[in-house]
Amino acid sequence: MKIKRVLISVTDKTGLVEFANVIVKSGAEIYSTGGTLQALEAAGVNAHSISDVTKFPEILDGRVKTLHPAVFAGILAKRIPDHLDQLKKLNLSTFDMVVVNLYKFEQAVASGANLDAVVESIDIGGPSLIRAAAKNYEGCAVVVDPSQYADVSAELSAKGEIGINLLKYLAAAAFEKVAMYDVAIANFFKSKFGNGNQIPDSFMAAERKSMDMRYGENPHQSAGFYGDFGKFFEHIHGKELSYNNLVDVDAAQRLLQEFEAPAVVIIKHTNPCGVGIGHDLDEAYARAFKTDPKSAFGGIVALNRTVEPALAETLNQIFLEVLIAPEFSSQALEILRKKKDRRLIVCKNKLPDVLQVRSSCGGILVQTADSVIFDENNLKVVTNRRPTESELSNLKFAYTVCKHMKSNAIVFAGNGMTLGSGAGQMSRVDSVRIARMKADEAGLNLEGSVVASDAYFPFSDNVEEIAKAGATAVVQPGGSVRDSDSIEAANRLNISMVFTGIRHFKH
């Protein structure tokens, strides 16, 4: 397609003058707006004001400048006799290329600007121009990013026109750009006005692969990461991240975010094998590691405070795949970098609650995030004995961890640490038995511990197994037709039982 008439309106002026010179050299006319026109004229590039086309000035502080039939007719007209005749009767001409990048909305949000300023940074004309040109991609090229200037310049310089393959690529990139822009705006409004979970960037990013994986869960599966990993994490040392690493990093960080006190989470195959809180990270790590030292080998460790040298030395005593922390001191980094392959990741921003997406049955399942633990005001003590304040604190800790384990999930806990856990079993009582076995292996005493279950107890045998272990309090959602059996067993065994009314299945 021959380029004769071009509309340029850009916020990012990177490479603008050089690209505009290529356009002019190819024989095309340039029409432009506001600051873009000023930048071109200052650089000596011959360009016309878009007002020459619309016969209407820019108004409302620049809010309206390209939103005009004379502009959109020239972009959207198909290159067929009927459409071209209509333009001719109206004394209008086609636009063969639209070069637009959008107001920097995400940067305005990140800057901490007030609501009015952020709203003013929402581009209206830009997305409209982009969508119009992308819709009519066979008749109008659309360029939405300075990174595309080189490819377009190469074709214009070599052929004096743009080929259909590049036109198609540019159109796809344009629709993606607008989609992601709208997602950013929607998420901002959701966060400000409390309208549910944010939409993950990757939900709309069909073409936006940002990281290639060596393979997926297994070597015979291919995989890639779609989205902006760097928005939340920075990989500062070690081997490239694998598919399984990223799954575990997400699991570790989401559980870690549940705690305000110094906390350490050790993840293995998305399940927490050890969680500890304490007065400082050293105490929290000692508790987390003590839960299951065997499973911690090759695990992913997430920490919510700065890692200092003493803890770095301790972390180096065992093979760990990934360490995640908000910061590593310079001395700690020097120690940890002695392990050349182990990945070190800085968590820069809290992971938001996002819509959860997974493929199923030839389609896609989408759900909101499980963003609650339980409402302490609505806890229901169903046994004769009420839990003590210490037991209540441990029950909340245990239930928090249990929420992040694969069903059927059971967690024994006490003194700010997990003591034993069972996850992913077909029978809940088997999860109880596995949790007891893991505690025995680690040499941990379950006398006086508490227990959390992600879903109700279908039979009283769960309570009986818990009592044998020495636990004194249980938290579970309740809701079984046999709840009375479990309550009766708890009363008989002098165990306090609390119902939350909130289930935490995790498949």
N, C-alpha and C positions, 0 to 999 in steps of 0.2 A: 504494500500500500504506500503510495506517494504521500509524503507529509508536506502540506502546503500552508497550514494554518494551525498554530499551537497556542493553547492557553496555559500559562504558568502562574501558579499561586502557591508559594511554599513558605512554611515556617522555618524549616531547616535549610539554610542557604549553602550548605556544604556542596562544593563542586558546581554551584549554580551557574556562575559566569562561564566557566569552561564548556559546560553542557549547552548553554544558550548560544555560545559562539558556533558550536557544531551545527545547531539547528539553523542558525542564520546562514551559515556557509552552504547548507544543503538547499537553500533557496526558499525556506519557509518564513512566514511572518509570525511574530510573537505578540500576543496580547497578554497583559498582566494586570495585577492588582496591588494597591497599597504599597507596603514595604518591599514587596518583590519588585515592583516596577521601579521604585527608587533605587534599589540595589543594582538593577540592570542598567538603568540610565547612568548611574554614577560610574559604572565600569565601561561605559561607552557602547553598550549593546543596544542596537536599534529595537525598540519595543513600543507598542501602543497601549493605551489605557483601555481596560475592559469597558469603560464608560463610552468609548467610541462605538462600541457594538450595541450596548444597551440604551444609549442616549439618555442615561439616567445616572445621577451621581451615587457614589457610595454613601449610605445613610446609617443611622443608628449606631454611631461609633464603629462602623465597619461590620456590624452584624449582617447587613445586607449589601452585597456588592455583585455577586455572581448569580444570585437566585433570580433569574430572569428568563422569559421564553426565548429571547434572541440567543442566549447562551446555550440553554438546554436543547433547543431545537437543532442547533448546529452540531451538538454532540450526539443526540439520539437519532437523527435522521439516518435511515438506511440508505445505502448508496444505490437506490433504485429510482427509476424515472418518476414514479408518483411522488415520492418524498422530496426528491430534488426539485421537481416542478413547484411543490408547495413552498419550499424555501425561496425559490426564485420570485414567485408572486409576492412574497412578503419582503423581498429585498434582503434576504438573510443568506449567510454562507455557512458552510460546514466547518467544524473544528476537527482536525485529523489526529490531534494528540492533546491529551490533558496531562499536565505535570503538576501534581498536587501532593504535598504532605501535610499532615494534620497538626492543629494546635497541640501543644505538649501537655495534654491533660494529666497523664500519669506523673510527670515531673511536678506539676502544680500540686497534686495531692501529696507527693513525697516531700515537698518543700514545707508542708505544714500551713499552707495558705488557708485563709478563712473560707467559709462556705461560698460566699458571693464570688470571691476570686476564682475558686475552683470551678464554679458553674460557668463563669465567663470564659474559661479555657475549654469549654465543650465546643468543638467545631461542628457547625451545621452545614455550611455551604460545601466544605471540603468533602465529607462523606457523600454528599449528594452528587457532586461532580464525578467522584471516583466511581460510584455505582452506575451512573449513567454511561460513562465511557466504557466500563467493563461489560455492561450489558450489550453495548454495541461494538464489541471488541473487533469485529471484522472491518468496521468502518472508522474506529477511533482508538488509537493506542492510548494506554493509561500507564503512567509512570508514578509510583507512589513512594519511592525511596531512592536516595542518592546512590545507593549500592547498585541500582539498575542502570545508571547513566552510561556506564562503560559498554554494556551489551547493546543498548539502543544506539549509542554513538558509533559503535563499530559497524552496525548494519547501515546506518545513515551515511557514514563515510564511504563504505565499500560499494553500496548499491543505490544510495539516494532514496531508499525506501525501507520499510520494515516488513519482514516475512511473517507468514501466518503462524508459524510455530512460536515465534517470540511474542506475537500478539496474544496468543492463547495463554502462554505462561504469565504474561503481565496481567491479564484479566483475572486469572486464578489468584495471583498474589494480591491483587487489589481487593477482591472480595474478602480474602483472609484478613487483610489489614483492617478493613472496616469492621469485620466481625469481632476481631480482638479489641479494637477500640471501643466498640459498644459493650463488650464484656467488662472492660475496665471501668466504664462509666456505671454500668449496672451494679458492679460490686461496690463502687464508692457509695452509691445511693443506698444499697442494702446495708452497708456498714453504718451509714449515718442515720438511716431511718428505721433500722431494725427489721428488715423485711426478709428474714430467713438466711439460709446458707449462701455463701458466695459461690459463683460459678468458676470452676478451675479453668485457667487459661487454656489448658490442653483440651478441654471439652470442645472447643471450636477450632482447634489447630490441626486440621487434617493434613496440612502440608508443612507444619512447623516443627519438624524434627530438630532438636537442638543437641542431641547426643546419640552417637551410635554405640550400641552395646556389642561386645564381642559375640555374645549369644544371649538367649533368654534364660529361663530357669534351668534348661539343660543344653548341652552343646549342639544338639541337632535343631534347636529352635532359634530363629533370628529375632532380633528385638531392637528397639530404639526408644529414646525418651523424648516426649513431646511436651513442650512447655518451657518455663524459665526457671531452671534449677538455681541459677545464680541469684535470683531474687531472694532466696531463702538460705542458701548454703554457699560456702566457698571451699572448694577442694584444694587444700594448701600443700599436701604432701602425699606421696605413695602412689601405688598403681592406679590405673584407671578403675573407675567404679563399674561394677557389674550390675546386671538386672536384679539379682538377689540382694546385692548390697543396698540398692535404692529402695527396694521393698522394706528391708529391715531398718534402714535409716528413718523412713517415714514412721514405721511402727514405734521405734525407740523414741523419736522426738515427740510424737503425739502423746505417748504415756508420760514422758518427762514433763511436758507442759501442764500436766494436771497438778504438779506440786510447786508450792512456793518456797518451802524450806530447801536447804541444800539436799540434792537428790541425785541418785545414780541409778540408771536403768541398764540392765544387761539383757540383750535380745538374742535369741537363737531361733532361726526360722520363723520370725515374726512373733514368737511367744516370749514374754519376759521370763527368763530363768532365774533372775535375781533382781530385786529392787530394794533399795535402802534409802532412808532419809536420816539426817543427823545434824549435829551442831555445825559441822563443816563437811566438805567433800571427802576428806580422808575417812571420816567416820562413816559417811554414807556409802562410800565404795567398799569399805571393809565389810559392812553389813550385806550389801548386795552380792559381793563375791562369795561370802560365807554360805549363802543360801544353796548354791550348787556349783562348786568349783569345777567339777568335771564338765558340765554343760557350758560354762563360761569360756572354755577353750575354743578359740575360733569365733567368738561372739562379737557383737556390736555393742559398744558401750557409749551411752549418752550421759552427759554431766551438765548441770545447769549453773555452774559457777566457773570462774577462771581456774584452769589447771596450773598448779604450781609445781616446782621441782620435786618435792618429796613425793607427791602423788605420781608424778611422771615416772620416777624410779620404780614405784610399786607397779604401775601399769606395764612397765617393760618386763616384768617378771613372768608374764604369760603371753602366749600367742593370741592376739586380738586382731580381727579383720579391720575394724573401723573404730575410731574414736571421734565423738562429736561433742563440741563444747562451744559456748559463746566466745571463749577466748583462751588462748594458751600463752602463758608468760614466755618471754624470750628464752629464759633458762630452761623452762619445761620443753619448749620446742627443740632446743638443742639436744636434749636427752631423748625425746621421742623420735626425732629424725634418725637416730641410730638404727631404727628398724626401717630399712629402706622401702619395703613394699607396703607396710601398713598404711592405710589411708587415714589422714587427719582432716577433719572437716570442721569449719567454723559455721555455727548456726547464726545467721545475721538477723533473721526476722522470725517471729512466731508463725507457725503454720496456721492458716485460717481454717475454720470449718467450711468445707466445700462439699458440693454435691458429689456423691460417690457413684462411680460409673463402672459397670462390668458387663462383659458380653454374656449372653445366655439365650439358649433356645433359638439361635439364629437372629437374635436382636440384642437390645441393650437394656439392662436394668439400671435405673437411676433412683437413688434415695438421698434424703438429707442425712447429715452426719449425726452420729450418736453423741450429742454434745452435753449430756447430763450424767451425773452419778446417781444421786438421789436427793430428794428434798428433805432436809433434816427436820423440818417442821411437820412433815407428813409421815415420818417413820412410825411404824405401828409395832409396839412390843406385844407379842402374842402369847408369851409364857408368864408363869407366875413370877419368876425372877426377872427383874429389870437389869439391863447391862450397867456396869459401873461406868464412870466417866472415862477411865482408862480403856475399858473394853470398847466403848463407843468410838474413841479415837482410833483404835486398832481396826475396828470393823470398817470404818470409812476408808482407811488405808488399804485394807484387804480388798474391799469392793472396787476401789479405784483400779487396782492392779487387775482384778478379775475381769473388769470391763474390757480390757485390752488383750485377753487370752482367747484362744479358739475354743468354741463350745465342744463338748460340755466342760466347763471350767470350774476348778476348785482351788482356792488359795488359803493356806494356813499362814497366819502372820502374828507378829508380836514385837514389841519394843522397836518399832520403826523399821521392820524388815520383813521380807517374805521368808517363811520357814520351810515351805514345801508347796508344790503345786502340781496339779494334774490337768491336762488340757487335751482337747481334740478327741475325746473318747466317745464311743457309741453309748456307753452306760455311765451315768453320773457317779454311781457308787464305785466304779472302776477308777474314775478320776480321784475320788477320795483316797482309795487305796494306793494309787500311784503317788499322790502327794505325801502320804505317810511314809512310803518307801523312800522317796527322795530325801525327806527330812532325816530318816534313819541313816541313809548313805552319807549325808553331810554331818552326822553326829549332832543334830539339833534336837533339843528337847521340846516337845509340843505341849507339855503340861502348862496350862494357863493361857494357851494360845487362843486365837479367834479364827473363824472360818468364814469365807465368802463363797457364795455360789452364784453363777451368772443367771441361773434360771431356777424355777422351783424344784423342790425335792418330790419326785413322784412316789417315793416309798420311804418309810421310816428307817430302812436299813442304812441310809446315808447318815442320819443322826446317830445311830448306834455306832457306826464306824468312827465318826468324829469324836464321840464320847470316849471310845477305847483309846484314842490317841491322846486324850487329856485336854481337849479344847473345852472352853467354858462359855463361849458365845458364838452365835451364828447369825449372819445376815444373808437374806435371800429375798427374791421378789414376792414369793407367795403366789397363790392362784391355782394350785393343784386341787383336784377334787378330793385328794387325800391329805390336804393340809392338816386336818385334825389329827391324823395318825402321827405326822411329824411333830406337831405341837405336844401331843400326849407323851411321845417318847422323850422330847426335850424336858418336859416337866418332871418326868420320872427320873431322868438322869441329871437333874439340876443344871440344865443348860439354858441360858438366856437366848431367846430367838427374836429377831427383829425382821419384819417385812418392810420392803421398800415400795412395792407396787411397780417397780421399774425393772424390766428384764434387759439383759445385755448379751443376747445371742451375737456371736461373731463367727461367720462361716468363711 
